[in-house]
Amino acid sequence: MENMFAKFHGHSSATSRWRLGAVALVVLLAAGASARAQQVAEGDVLGLSPMELRVEALVNPLGIDAKEPRLSWIVGSSIRGERQTAYQILVADDEAALARDEGNLWDSGKVESDETTGVAYAGKPLQSRQRCVWKVRVWNKDGEPSAWSAPAIWTMGLTEPDDWKAQWIGFDKHRDEVEETEADFGSAGWIWPAVDQGPEKPQGPRLFVTQLDVPAGSAIDEAHLLAGADDAFKFTINGNLVASGSNFKIPVEADVLRFIKPGANTIRVEVVNGAPGPAGLIARLTIKLKDGRVVERVTDASWGTLENPGANWHDREIDPAGLGPAEVVAQYDNSPWGKLMLRGLVLPKPAFLRTTFEVDDKPVKRATVYTTALGIHDVHLNGARIAEDYFNPGWTDYTKRVYYRTYDVTTMLRQGRNALGAILATAGTAATSASARCATTTARSLGSRPNSSSSTPTAPRRSSAPDPTGGPPSAPSSKPTS
């Protein structure tokens, strides 16, 4: 289940630096025991029997954000032609009540239906962190009830913004500065189709076409492309996409050696002006031959243009007679674009975060970790990873939402001092010196420890997280995931 909320408000304007790797951690110790649902083996099925209980399509999930989760099961029978004609669901807040056939959260009663998938919970309102146990029985085609299924569980996630007590924290020690150098475009200029007159260029795509001739039989040593565009561009050589960009302030460098061949090379670039206003393409393609000669192609008025690139613009036949001329709308470093800077790539080292907390001599009923990050993180409790999955919490656009994960760590706690830590790293390509943010909050509720055989941690869940910029989260939503 991927549950999404927490839209970030003003993330890019709130600070001049991206918070590239952040983690929020919450440890909750609450009442209840985790139980593994004992499924009926197919060979043991005699009459009609419900089995393989699921909530939101997952087995014993933790951290459900849906306030009316959908319950499903399958039915099995050794009798040919058997079918379900009715069902009854019981949901309770503990195993003892469920064992007494008391659905103190929801008793659906007998429902005349053959439905086995996506039955919405319709009981008492469910609260954040609440643990639910449930079972189902069905009636066969002759109106005879089955035995109750083995019990299954789910837990609720943090369904309201105020449930997040954690704060975003991070390791703010000075990191390596990103080196910036001015882009060397040589004699290249900003070009645009001559047909679009005036400083305000129309919105939409334009195609730029030229040819690079490399002396036949020459051995090519290096091929380097430097390109930028206002607004977005795709640069192709001989029908191959070699570079793309969407921010004229950040020119793109590319090694294009494997795309260049001796003889004629076709160059086509699609540029999209996202809104009426200034638009242009600037590029420099430099080829160094092994004999020391240099072949170069830059953007200038010799390029051809096409108002509507159309389908397969990168490799379809285009009549040169149908191309319009380009014009130089500005020299490099002139208004409105000015000088363009190349930024070196810096991958900050992971940050190691750690705290300790005490658990007194009362047995722990349940311990849950809710964790998220602006980046990639691994959480450890008492020296061991709390899960085997990687790249948590899953990629999102941090300007819109962040997922959180939920884990049962009851068996990992010990009396006395416990250590909770996280290894935090940036995700994707980061070229800024960033200040990371993460947080830890601990809450406790103590009682008898459950039997170890029924406290196996269940599948983690993906959900939403609080806004690290301080903006209010939005209402939760969810979509299934594997």
FITOR-135357 format. One record per residue (C-alpha): residue number from 1; x, y, z. Coordinates in nm, 4 decimals, always signed. Example, Ala and Ser with C-alpha at 12.3 -4.5 7.8 and 13.67 -1.06 7.14 Angstrom:
<recs>
REC,romi,u,v,w
REC,1,+1.2300,-0.4500,+0.7800
REC,2,+1.3670,-0.1060,+0.7140
</recs>
This chain:
<recs>
REC,romi,u,v,w
REC,1,+0.0000,+0.0000,+0.0000
REC,2,+0.1314,+0.3373,-0.0894
REC,3,-0.0526,+0.5996,+0.1085
REC,4,+0.0154,+0.9585,+0.0170
REC,5,-0.0276,+1.2832,+0.1972
REC,6,+0.1784,+1.5791,+0.3135
REC,7,+0.2078,+1.8194,+0.0265
REC,8,+0.5083,+2.0417,+0.0800
REC,9,+0.4373,+2.4134,+0.0654
REC,10,+0.7082,+2.6472,-0.0592
REC,11,+0.9822,+2.3853,-0.0323
REC,12,+1.2124,+2.5422,-0.2896
REC,13,+1.1533,+2.8988,-0.1721
REC,14,+1.1747,+2.8302,+0.2002
REC,15,+1.5477,+2.7726,+0.1773
REC,16,+1.8170,+2.8365,-0.0785
REC,17,+1.9427,+2.4813,-0.0400
REC,18,+1.7533,+2.1573,-0.0974
REC,19,+1.7123,+1.9403,+0.2056
REC,20,+1.8312,+1.6379,+0.0144
REC,21,+1.8484,+1.3639,+0.2727
REC,22,+1.6199,+1.3742,+0.5722
REC,23,+1.4684,+1.1166,+0.7991
REC,24,+1.1881,+1.1224,+1.0525
REC,25,+1.1721,+0.8419,+1.3089
REC,26,+0.8943,+0.7612,+1.5519
REC,27,+0.9017,+0.4752,+1.8028
REC,28,+0.5683,+0.3768,+1.9544
REC,29,+0.5148,+0.1156,+2.2227
REC,30,+0.1432,+0.0335,+2.2420
REC,31,-0.0954,-0.2366,+2.3558
REC,32,-0.1527,-0.5564,+2.1631
REC,33,+0.0385,-0.8501,+2.0164
REC,34,+0.1284,-0.9253,+1.6574
REC,35,-0.0058,-1.2572,+1.5319
REC,36,+0.0671,-1.4536,+1.2184
REC,37,-0.2538,-1.5668,+1.0505
REC,38,-0.2507,-1.9431,+1.0232
REC,39,-0.3842,-2.0225,+0.6777
REC,40,-0.5668,-2.3466,+0.6055
REC,41,-0.3640,-2.5802,+0.3854
REC,42,-0.5411,-2.6641,+0.0619
REC,43,-0.5168,-3.0340,+0.1296
REC,44,-0.7005,-2.9901,+0.4627
REC,45,-1.0032,-2.8163,+0.3101
REC,46,-1.3212,-3.0251,+0.3307
REC,47,-1.6265,-2.8008,+0.3184
REC,48,-1.6236,-2.4403,+0.2084
REC,49,-1.3545,-2.2542,+0.4058
REC,50,-1.2295,-1.8931,+0.3975
REC,51,-0.8526,-1.8441,+0.3884
REC,52,-0.5712,-1.6076,+0.2857
REC,53,-0.7194,-1.3023,+0.4536
REC,54,-0.5900,-0.9693,+0.3246
REC,55,-0.6346,-0.6022,+0.4057
REC,56,-0.5877,-0.3568,+0.1206
REC,57,-0.4542,-0.6576,-0.0779
REC,58,-0.1758,-0.7248,+0.1765
REC,59,-0.1276,-0.9967,+0.4371
REC,60,-0.1186,-0.8685,+0.7965
REC,61,-0.0182,-0.5158,+0.6926
REC,62,+0.1146,-0.2482,+0.9274
REC,63,+0.0438,+0.1227,+0.9004
REC,64,-0.2798,+0.1306,+0.6992
REC,65,-0.3896,+0.4890,+0.6289
REC,66,-0.7295,+0.4041,+0.4784
REC,67,-0.9927,+0.4733,+0.7423
REC,68,-1.2269,+0.2199,+0.5838
REC,69,-0.9794,-0.0477,+0.4728
REC,70,-1.0931,-0.3094,+0.2241
REC,71,-1.0987,-0.6700,+0.3433
REC,72,-1.0594,-0.9727,+0.1163
REC,73,-1.0296,-1.3493,+0.1370
REC,74,-1.0539,-1.6536,-0.0828
REC,75,-1.2671,-1.9638,-0.0327
REC,76,-1.1568,-2.3195,-0.0847
REC,77,-1.3420,-2.6503,-0.0875
REC,78,-1.2778,-3.0111,-0.1754
REC,79,-1.6364,-3.0334,-0.3027
REC,80,-1.6875,-2.9628,-0.6720
REC,81,-1.9346,-2.6861,-0.7531
REC,82,-1.9301,-2.5362,-0.4030
REC,83,-1.9810,-2.1602,-0.3727
REC,84,-2.0177,-1.8827,-0.1169
REC,85,-2.3659,-1.7416,-0.0629
REC,86,-2.3075,-1.5241,+0.2451
REC,87,-2.0337,-1.4046,+0.4809
REC,88,-1.9840,-1.2596,+0.8276
REC,89,-1.6831,-1.0527,+0.9377
REC,90,-1.5761,-0.9904,+1.2964
REC,91,-1.3185,-0.7233,+1.3823
REC,92,-1.1957,-0.6802,+1.7405
REC,93,-0.9279,-0.4851,+1.9216
REC,94,-0.7672,-0.7941,+2.0779
REC,95,-0.7412,-1.1689,+2.0286
REC,96,-0.9356,-1.2515,+2.3441
REC,97,-1.2495,-1.0739,+2.2261
REC,98,-1.2187,-1.2282,+1.8809
REC,99,-1.1794,-1.5745,+2.0321
REC,100,-1.5133,-1.5185,+2.2107
REC,101,-1.6647,-1.4317,+1.8700
REC,102,-1.7097,-1.0715,+1.9790
REC,103,-1.6602,-0.8115,+1.7079
REC,104,-1.6256,-0.5160,+1.9424
REC,105,-1.5064,-0.2986,+1.6522
REC,106,-1.7301,-0.4426,+1.3820
REC,107,-1.9695,-0.7319,+1.3441
REC,108,-2.1031,-0.7296,+0.9906
REC,109,-2.3707,-0.9863,+1.0729
REC,110,-2.4676,-1.2336,+0.8053
REC,111,-2.4460,-1.0635,+0.4668
REC,112,-2.6120,-1.2399,+0.1758
REC,113,-2.3392,-1.2020,-0.0871
REC,114,-2.0815,-1.3979,-0.2829
REC,115,-1.8353,-1.1059,-0.2558
REC,116,-1.4867,-1.1993,-0.1342
REC,117,-1.2847,-0.8983,-0.2480
REC,118,-1.2730,-0.5381,-0.1329
REC,119,-1.5362,-0.5476,+0.1411
REC,120,-1.5048,-0.2077,+0.3073
REC,121,-1.4709,-0.1954,+0.6856
REC,122,-1.7909,-0.0438,+0.8289
REC,123,-1.7401,-0.0577,+1.2042
REC,124,-1.6377,+0.1892,+1.4745
REC,125,-1.4057,+0.4721,+1.3628
REC,126,-1.0435,+0.3546,+1.3622
REC,127,-0.7734,+0.5568,+1.5329
REC,128,-0.4090,+0.6107,+1.4497
REC,129,-0.1830,+0.3228,+1.5604
REC,130,-0.4844,+0.1053,+1.6451
REC,131,-0.4349,-0.2696,+1.6151
REC,132,-0.7198,-0.4742,+1.4685
REC,133,-0.7686,-0.8513,+1.4574
REC,134,-1.0315,-1.0054,+1.2351
REC,135,-1.1774,-1.3230,+1.0984
REC,136,-1.4488,-1.4272,+0.8571
REC,137,-1.6843,-1.7167,+0.8033
REC,138,-1.8914,-1.7986,+0.4968
REC,139,-2.2065,-1.9890,+0.4048
REC,140,-2.2083,-2.2471,+0.1265
REC,141,-2.4635,-2.3079,-0.1476
REC,142,-2.6785,-2.5119,+0.0940
REC,143,-2.6879,-2.2317,+0.3524
REC,144,-2.4475,-2.4072,+0.5902
REC,145,-2.1904,-2.1906,+0.7746
REC,146,-1.8204,-2.2687,+0.7669
REC,147,-1.5872,-2.2624,+1.0606
REC,148,-1.4270,-1.9265,+1.1325
REC,149,-1.1066,-1.8525,+0.9455
REC,150,-0.7780,-1.8246,+1.1280
REC,151,-0.7422,-1.4694,+1.2664
REC,152,-0.5483,-1.2032,+1.0788
REC,153,-0.4360,-0.8544,+1.1805
REC,154,-0.3727,-0.5057,+1.0575
REC,155,-0.2581,-0.1882,+1.2279
REC,156,-0.3494,+0.1685,+1.1472
REC,157,-0.0870,+0.4198,+1.0474
REC,158,-0.0580,+0.7839,+1.1475
REC,159,-0.3781,+0.9018,+0.9865
REC,160,-0.3807,+1.2634,+1.1074
REC,161,-0.1105,+1.5300,+1.0673
REC,162,-0.0978,+1.5921,+1.4426
REC,163,-0.0076,+1.2260,+1.5001
REC,164,+0.3426,+1.3032,+1.3787
REC,165,+0.5344,+1.4230,+1.6841
REC,166,+0.8763,+1.3856,+1.5226
REC,167,+1.0802,+1.6776,+1.3908
REC,168,+1.3072,+1.6726,+1.0865
REC,169,+1.6705,+1.6698,+1.1968
REC,170,+1.9996,+1.6208,+1.0160
REC,171,+2.3771,+1.6343,+1.0122
REC,172,+2.4601,+1.9925,+0.9220
REC,173,+2.8389,+1.9777,+0.9283
REC,174,+2.9945,+2.1631,+0.6357
REC,175,+3.0247,+1.9399,+0.3307
REC,176,+3.2382,+1.9727,+0.0196
REC,177,+3.1499,+2.2805,-0.1780
REC,178,+3.0297,+2.2335,-0.5325
REC,179,+3.2796,+2.3717,-0.7810
REC,180,+3.1362,+2.6019,-1.0457
REC,181,+3.3073,+2.6973,-1.3702
REC,182,+3.1788,+2.9092,-1.6544
REC,183,+3.0572,+2.7101,-1.9528
REC,184,+3.2766,+2.7554,-2.2616
REC,185,+3.0445,+2.7812,-2.5593
REC,186,+3.3136,+2.9332,-2.7822
REC,187,+3.1554,+3.1205,-3.0713
REC,188,+2.8097,+2.9649,-3.0244
REC,189,+2.5111,+3.1955,-3.0016
REC,190,+2.1524,+3.1613,-2.8868
REC,191,+1.9389,+3.0750,-3.1913
REC,192,+1.5670,+3.0510,-3.2670
REC,193,+1.3574,+3.0142,-3.5828
REC,194,+1.3659,+3.3423,-3.7767
REC,195,+0.9932,+3.3111,-3.8399
REC,196,+0.9224,+3.3862,-3.4715
REC,197,+0.9950,+3.7562,-3.4640
REC,198,+1.0103,+3.9750,-3.1550
REC,199,+1.1436,+3.9083,-2.8042
REC,200,+0.8318,+3.7173,-2.6966
REC,201,+0.8567,+3.3766,-2.8619
REC,202,+0.5388,+3.1666,-2.8884
REC,203,+0.4767,+2.8679,-2.6671
REC,204,+0.5408,+2.5280,-2.8209
REC,205,+0.8062,+2.3028,-2.9780
REC,206,+1.0564,+2.3902,-3.2503
REC,207,+1.3041,+2.1682,-3.4350
REC,208,+1.6639,+2.2622,-3.5154
REC,209,+1.8569,+2.0693,-3.7813
REC,210,+2.2198,+2.0737,-3.8957
REC,211,+2.4955,+1.8420,-4.0156
REC,212,+2.8452,+1.7751,-3.8851
REC,213,+3.0985,+1.6472,-4.1374
REC,214,+3.3896,+1.4458,-4.0035
REC,215,+3.6644,+1.3741,-4.2576
REC,216,+3.6141,+1.0281,-4.4052
REC,217,+3.8503,+0.7648,-4.2737
REC,218,+3.9468,+0.9754,-3.9709
REC,219,+4.0023,+0.8148,-3.6323
REC,220,+3.7979,+0.9990,-3.3696
REC,221,+3.9605,+1.0486,-3.0307
REC,222,+3.7077,+1.2590,-2.8386
REC,223,+3.3574,+1.3987,-2.8911
REC,224,+3.2165,+1.6467,-2.6421
REC,225,+2.8779,+1.8210,-2.6375
REC,226,+2.7836,+2.1287,-2.4382
REC,227,+2.4217,+2.2402,-2.4753
REC,228,+2.1490,+2.4428,-2.3113
REC,229,+1.8048,+2.5716,-2.4014
REC,230,+1.5216,+2.7875,-2.2792
REC,231,+1.3023,+2.6021,-2.1800
REC,232,+1.3565,+2.2274,-2.2437
REC,233,+1.5467,+2.0377,-2.5110
REC,234,+1.6285,+1.6931,-2.6494
REC,235,+1.9522,+1.6664,-2.8466
REC,236,+1.9964,+1.3817,-3.0973
REC,237,+2.2885,+1.2711,-3.3124
REC,238,+2.2217,+1.0279,-3.5974
REC,239,+1.8813,+0.9489,-3.4457
REC,240,+2.0145,+0.8812,-3.0944
REC,241,+1.9160,+1.0868,-2.7915
REC,242,+2.2461,+1.2021,-2.6406
REC,243,+2.1420,+1.4802,-2.4012
REC,244,+1.8377,+1.6555,-2.2592
REC,245,+1.7685,+1.9363,-2.0178
REC,246,+1.4905,+2.1483,-1.8718
REC,247,+1.6689,+2.4443,-1.7104
REC,248,+1.8668,+2.6932,-1.9181
REC,249,+2.0628,+2.7957,-1.6096
REC,250,+2.2176,+2.4479,-1.5962
REC,251,+2.3854,+2.3575,-1.9287
REC,252,+2.4342,+1.9900,-2.0057
REC,253,+2.7668,+1.8236,-2.0854
REC,254,+2.7829,+1.4855,-2.2585
REC,255,+3.0462,+1.2510,-2.3965
REC,256,+2.9065,+1.1630,-2.7411
REC,257,+3.2043,+0.9728,-2.8831
REC,258,+3.0086,+0.6555,-2.9525
REC,259,+2.7454,+0.8447,-3.1525
REC,260,+2.9826,+1.0225,-3.3921
REC,261,+3.1060,+0.8539,-3.7123
REC,262,+3.3399,+0.9571,-3.9946
REC,263,+3.1452,+1.1266,-4.2698
REC,264,+2.8104,+1.3059,-4.2380
REC,265,+2.6405,+1.3189,-3.8948
REC,266,+2.2824,+1.4399,-3.8643
REC,267,+2.2055,+1.6638,-3.5681
REC,268,+1.8499,+1.7406,-3.4626
REC,269,+1.7353,+1.9191,-3.1493
REC,270,+1.3805,+1.9654,-3.0266
REC,271,+1.3322,+2.2704,-2.8050
REC,272,+1.0069,+2.3408,-2.6232
REC,273,+0.9194,+2.6913,-2.5089
REC,274,+0.6961,+2.6263,-2.2093
REC,275,+0.5279,+2.9677,-2.2105
REC,276,+0.5340,+3.2807,-2.4261
REC,277,+0.8594,+3.4630,-2.3638
REC,278,+1.2311,+3.4457,-2.4428
REC,279,+1.3424,+3.1163,-2.5993
REC,280,+1.6613,+2.9869,-2.7519
REC,281,+1.9088,+2.7039,-2.8092
REC,282,+2.2828,+2.7215,-2.7588
REC,283,+2.5243,+2.4343,-2.8239
REC,284,+2.8855,+2.3508,-2.9011
REC,285,+2.9879,+2.0101,-3.0380
REC,286,+3.3635,+1.9514,-3.0467
REC,287,+3.5281,+1.6522,-3.2188
REC,288,+3.8987,+1.5810,-3.1682
REC,289,+4.0642,+1.3486,-3.4164
REC,290,+4.3615,+1.1287,-3.3332
REC,291,+4.5793,+1.3200,-3.5809
REC,292,+4.5245,+1.6368,-3.3779
REC,293,+4.2651,+1.8039,-3.5982
REC,294,+3.9476,+1.9483,-3.4402
REC,295,+3.6018,+1.9558,-3.6011
REC,296,+3.3417,+2.1771,-3.4386
REC,297,+2.9784,+2.2707,-3.4825
REC,298,+2.8128,+2.5529,-3.2910
REC,299,+2.4673,+2.7080,-3.2966
REC,300,+2.4537,+2.9879,-3.5523
REC,301,+2.2348,+3.1191,-3.8343
REC,302,+2.3313,+2.8280,-4.0639
REC,303,+2.1034,+2.5850,-3.8813
REC,304,+1.7680,+2.4907,-4.0314
REC,305,+1.4429,+2.5040,-3.8332
REC,306,+1.0953,+2.3582,-3.8413
REC,307,+0.7944,+2.5049,-3.6651
REC,308,+0.6241,+2.1716,-3.5953
REC,309,+0.8671,+1.8831,-3.5266
REC,310,+0.5933,+1.6198,-3.5581
REC,311,+0.6260,+1.2484,-3.4876
REC,312,+0.9622,+1.0715,-3.5166
REC,313,+1.1386,+1.4039,-3.5662
REC,314,+1.4664,+1.2481,-3.4589
REC,315,+1.5028,+0.9982,-3.7460
REC,316,+1.2381,+1.0473,-4.0124
REC,317,+1.3205,+1.1854,-4.3562
REC,318,+1.3080,+1.5648,-4.3576
REC,319,+1.3352,+1.7628,-4.6826
REC,320,+1.6023,+2.0316,-4.6335
REC,321,+1.4055,+2.2552,-4.8701
REC,322,+1.1252,+2.2623,-4.6152
REC,323,+1.3430,+2.3994,-4.3369
REC,324,+1.3298,+2.7635,-4.2391
REC,325,+1.6341,+2.9666,-4.1351
REC,326,+1.7522,+3.0220,-3.7809
REC,327,+1.8618,+3.3547,-3.6459
REC,328,+2.0958,+3.4435,-3.3639
REC,329,+1.8766,+3.6082,-3.1016
REC,330,+2.1609,+3.6715,-2.8544
REC,331,+2.5321,+3.6124,-2.8201
REC,332,+2.6520,+3.3995,-2.5339
REC,333,+2.6505,+3.5849,-2.1972
REC,334,+2.4147,+3.8518,-2.3335
REC,335,+2.0672,+3.9282,-2.1980
REC,336,+1.8366,+3.7654,-2.1099
REC,337,+2.0430,+3.4543,-2.0284
REC,338,+2.3817,+3.5908,-1.9254
REC,339,+2.6676,+3.3607,-1.8299
REC,340,+2.5978,+2.9908,-1.7705
REC,341,+2.7810,+2.7956,-1.5033
REC,342,+2.8776,+2.4280,-1.4953
REC,343,+2.8460,+2.2672,-1.1553
REC,344,+3.0577,+1.9753,-1.0414
REC,345,+2.8874,+1.6680,-0.8994
REC,346,+2.9275,+1.6113,-0.5267
REC,347,+2.7864,+1.3039,-0.3575
REC,348,+2.7880,+1.3761,+0.0166
REC,349,+2.8894,+1.0974,+0.2468
REC,350,+2.6065,+0.9299,+0.4401
REC,351,+2.5212,+1.0782,+0.7772
REC,352,+2.5095,+0.8523,+1.0839
REC,353,+2.2390,+0.9505,+1.3335
REC,354,+2.1872,+0.7919,+1.6736
REC,355,+1.9944,+0.8317,+1.9967
REC,356,+1.9198,+0.6181,+2.3016
REC,357,+1.6103,+0.5603,+2.5110
REC,358,+1.5240,+0.3559,+2.8175
REC,359,+1.2710,+0.0755,+2.8595
REC,360,+1.1934,-0.0072,+3.2232
REC,361,+1.1353,-0.3532,+3.3650
REC,362,+0.7704,-0.3741,+3.2570
REC,363,+0.7145,-0.6118,+2.9623
REC,364,+0.6574,-0.4459,+2.6248
REC,365,+0.3350,-0.5332,+2.4438
REC,366,+0.4149,-0.3708,+2.1110
REC,367,+0.6833,-0.1493,+1.9604
REC,368,+0.6423,+0.0185,+1.6229
REC,369,+0.8779,+0.2350,+1.4198
REC,370,+0.7388,+0.4897,+1.1744
REC,371,+1.0205,+0.6153,+0.9569
REC,372,+1.0759,+0.8338,+0.6516
REC,373,+1.3499,+1.0281,+0.4775
REC,374,+1.4193,+1.2914,+0.2176
REC,375,+1.6654,+1.0550,+0.0582
REC,376,+1.7630,+0.6933,+0.1301
REC,377,+1.7975,+0.5590,+0.4810
REC,378,+1.8415,+0.2425,+0.6845
REC,379,+1.7169,+0.2282,+1.0429
REC,380,+1.8903,+0.0203,+1.3081
REC,381,+1.7724,-0.0798,+1.6544
REC,382,+2.0251,-0.2151,+1.9030
REC,383,+2.2777,-0.2753,+1.6286
REC,384,+2.0504,-0.4591,+1.3826
REC,385,+1.8626,-0.3362,+1.0762
REC,386,+1.4896,-0.3290,+1.1382
REC,387,+1.4098,-0.4512,+0.7851
REC,388,+1.5707,-0.6195,+0.4875
REC,389,+1.4267,-0.3874,+0.2239
REC,390,+1.6407,-0.1217,+0.0570
REC,391,+1.6091,+0.2328,-0.0789
REC,392,+1.3581,+0.3343,+0.1867
REC,393,+1.1188,+0.5078,+0.1955
REC,394,+1.0739,+0.4914,-0.1819
REC,395,+1.1153,+0.7623,-0.4425
REC,396,+0.8773,+1.0558,-0.4533
REC,397,+0.8885,+1.4168,-0.5633
REC,398,+0.9766,+1.5751,-0.2289
REC,399,+0.8069,+1.8984,-0.3316
REC,400,+0.4745,+1.7106,-0.3278
REC,401,+0.4824,+1.4166,-0.0858
REC,402,+0.6935,+1.1760,+0.1159
REC,403,+0.6183,+0.8143,+0.2039
REC,404,+0.6743,+0.6650,+0.5455
REC,405,+0.7299,+0.3035,+0.6422
REC,406,+0.5934,+0.1132,+0.9421
REC,407,+0.7741,-0.1724,+1.1196
REC,408,+0.6982,-0.3923,+1.4192
REC,409,+1.0160,-0.4070,+1.6309
REC,410,+0.8728,-0.5600,+1.9483
REC,411,+1.1178,-0.8495,+1.9546
REC,412,+1.4157,-0.6189,+1.8985
REC,413,+1.3681,-0.4178,+2.2183
REC,414,+1.5369,-0.5010,+2.5459
REC,415,+1.4970,-0.3804,+2.9009
REC,416,+1.7231,-0.0945,+2.9968
REC,417,+1.9013,+0.1187,+2.7423
REC,418,+1.8197,+0.0831,+2.3714
REC,419,+1.9956,+0.2490,+2.0786
REC,420,+1.8075,+0.3745,+1.7719
REC,421,+2.0092,+0.4861,+1.4708
REC,422,+1.9829,+0.5651,+1.1025
REC,423,+2.2204,+0.5860,+0.8090
REC,424,+2.1041,+0.8695,+0.5845
REC,425,+2.2130,+0.9419,+0.2277
REC,426,+2.0990,+1.1609,-0.0568
REC,427,+1.8888,+1.0078,-0.3328
REC,428,+1.9335,+1.0679,-0.7022
REC,429,+2.1792,+1.3202,-0.8426
REC,430,+2.2726,+1.5953,-0.5996
REC,431,+2.4968,+1.8807,-0.7030
REC,432,+2.4511,+2.1112,-0.4059
REC,433,+2.5951,+2.1220,-0.0581
REC,434,+2.2780,+2.0343,+0.1284
REC,435,+2.1640,+2.0489,+0.4871
REC,436,+1.9876,+1.7250,+0.5835
REC,437,+1.6918,+1.7072,+0.8185
REC,438,+1.5518,+1.4236,+1.0324
REC,439,+1.3726,+1.3654,+1.3620
REC,440,+1.3080,+1.1226,+1.6488
REC,441,+1.0186,+1.1050,+1.8936
REC,442,+0.9467,+0.8267,+2.1451
REC,443,+0.6172,+0.7333,+2.3127
REC,444,+0.5561,+0.4331,+2.5385
REC,445,+0.2762,+0.2078,+2.6601
REC,446,+0.3807,-0.0980,+2.8569
REC,447,+0.2227,-0.4302,+2.9486
REC,448,+0.2761,-0.8031,+2.9178
REC,449,+0.5027,-0.9213,+2.6394
REC,450,+0.3222,-1.1401,+2.3838
REC,451,+0.4202,-1.4979,+2.3164
REC,452,+0.7120,-1.4946,+2.0740
REC,453,+0.5362,-1.7338,+1.8396
REC,454,+0.2612,-1.4783,+1.7740
REC,455,+0.4706,-1.1636,+1.7509
REC,456,+0.6366,-1.2100,+1.4145
REC,457,+0.6800,-0.8713,+1.2446
REC,458,+0.4543,-0.8379,+0.9415
REC,459,+0.4873,-0.6657,+0.6092
REC,460,+0.5969,-0.2986,+0.6152
REC,461,+0.3657,-0.0330,+0.4812
REC,462,+0.4224,+0.2810,+0.2790
REC,463,+0.2355,+0.5870,+0.3902
REC,464,+0.2634,+0.9629,+0.4067
REC,465,+0.4835,+1.1810,+0.6211
REC,466,+0.4769,+1.5319,+0.7703
REC,467,+0.5839,+1.8359,+0.5736
REC,468,+0.9492,+1.9135,+0.6624
REC,469,+0.8985,+2.2770,+0.5656
REC,470,+0.6248,+2.3222,+0.8227
REC,471,+0.3313,+2.3294,+0.5828
REC,472,+0.0134,+2.1412,+0.6763
REC,473,-0.0195,+1.7903,+0.5312
REC,474,-0.3119,+1.7200,+0.3042
REC,475,-0.5766,+1.4547,+0.3596
REC,476,-0.4416,+1.0990,+0.3278
REC,477,-0.4921,+0.8983,+0.0139
REC,478,-0.3776,+0.5553,-0.0845
REC,479,-0.3021,+0.3253,-0.3758
REC,480,-0.2046,-0.0431,-0.3723
REC,481,+0.1521,-0.1585,-0.4248
REC,482,+0.3277,-0.4885,-0.4250
</recs>
